[in-house]
């Protein structure tokens, strides 16, 4: 993966993508911070930060003893979808502009590819 974003951001995005792809369900337990830290080989503080962000965004709940559970409904899924789309579009448009492409050409190519895939 060529993602240069912080690892905690990548973890949050991964969980959001799992929710959107329906690879997970509301009520599913996430791995403990300690286990995920060891599995990924990253600092436990990184995992803690990712979990804290997900708690703040409202799609996980952490109970006494550090058990974290996914908690989302259709409204939350739609908010996650919008959030990820905005982030992807921001990155895409930033890079396209840096490469010197104009809006019309970019939109034409997007429409072509949209129909193809």
C-alpha positions in Angstrom: 0.0 0.0 0.0 1.3 3.4 -0.9 -0.8 5.2 1.6 1.3 8.0 3.3 -1.3 8.9 5.8 -0.7 8.0 9.5 -1.3 4.4 10.5 -4.2 5.4 12.8 -6.0 7.1 9.9 -5.5 4.0 7.8 -7.0 1.8 10.5 -10.0 4.1 10.8 -10.5 4.0 7.0 -10.1 0.2 6.9 -12.9 -0.2 9.5 -15.1 2.2 7.6 -14.5 0.3 4.3 -15.4 -3.0 6.1 -18.7 -1.4 7.2 -19.5 -0.1 3.7 -18.6 -3.5 2.1 -20.8 -5.2 4.7 -17.8 -7.3 5.8 -18.8 -6.6 9.3 -22.1 -6.1 11.2 -23.2 -3.8 13.9 -22.6 -5.4 17.3 -19.4 -7.2 16.2 -16.5 -7.0 18.6 -13.2 -5.4 17.5 -9.9 -7.0 18.5 -8.5 -5.6 21.7 -6.0 -2.8 21.4 -3.2 -5.0 22.6 -3.9 -7.8 20.2 -4.3 -5.5 17.2 -1.1 -3.7 18.1 0.8 -7.0 18.2 -0.9 -8.2 15.0 -0.1 -5.1 13.0 3.3 -4.5 14.7 2.5 -0.9 15.6 2.7 1.1 18.8 -0.3 0.5 21.1 -0.8 4.3 21.3 -1.4 4.2 17.5 -4.2 1.7 18.0 -5.6 3.7 21.0 -5.7 6.8 18.8 -7.6 5.0 16.0 -10.1 3.6 18.5 -10.6 7.0 20.1 -11.3 8.6 16.7 -13.8 5.8 15.9 -15.5 6.4 19.3 -15.6 10.2 18.6 -17.2 9.6 15.2 -19.7 7.3 16.9 -19.4 4.0 15.2 -17.7 2.1 18.0 -18.5 1.9 21.6 -16.0 0.9 24.2 -17.1 -0.8 27.4 -15.4 -1.3 30.7 -12.5 -3.6 30.3 -11.7 -2.1 26.9 -14.1 -4.2 24.9 -14.9 -2.2 21.7 -18.1 -3.0 19.7 -19.0 -1.7 16.3 -22.3 0.2 16.5 -23.9 1.6 13.4 -27.2 2.0 11.6 -28.2 3.0 8.1 -27.8 6.7 8.9 -24.2 6.1 10.2 -23.4 4.0 7.1 -24.5 6.9 4.8 -22.5 9.4 6.8 -19.4 7.1 6.5 -20.0 6.7 2.8 -20.2 10.5 2.3 -17.1 11.0 4.5 -15.0 8.5 2.5 -16.3 9.9 -0.8 -15.3 13.4 0.1 -11.9 12.3 1.3 -11.2 10.4 -1.9 -12.5 13.2 -4.1 -10.3 15.7 -2.2 -7.2 13.6 -2.8 -8.1 12.9 -6.4 -8.8 16.5 -7.3 -5.7 17.7 -5.5 -3.5 15.3 -7.5 -5.2 15.9 -10.8 -4.7 19.7 -10.4 -1.1 19.2 -9.5 -0.6 17.3 -12.8 -2.1 20.2 -14.7 -5.4 18.5 -15.9 -8.3 20.8 -16.5 -11.8 20.2 -15.1 -13.6 19.5 -18.4 -11.0 16.8 -19.5 -11.1 15.3 -16.1 -14.9 15.1 -16.0 -15.0 13.6 -19.5 -12.6 10.9 -18.5 -14.5 10.2 -15.3 -17.7 9.8 -17.2 -16.0 7.4 -19.7 -14.6 5.3 -16.9 -17.8 5.4 -14.9 -19.6 3.7 -17.8 -16.9 1.2 -18.3 -16.7 -0.1 -14.7 
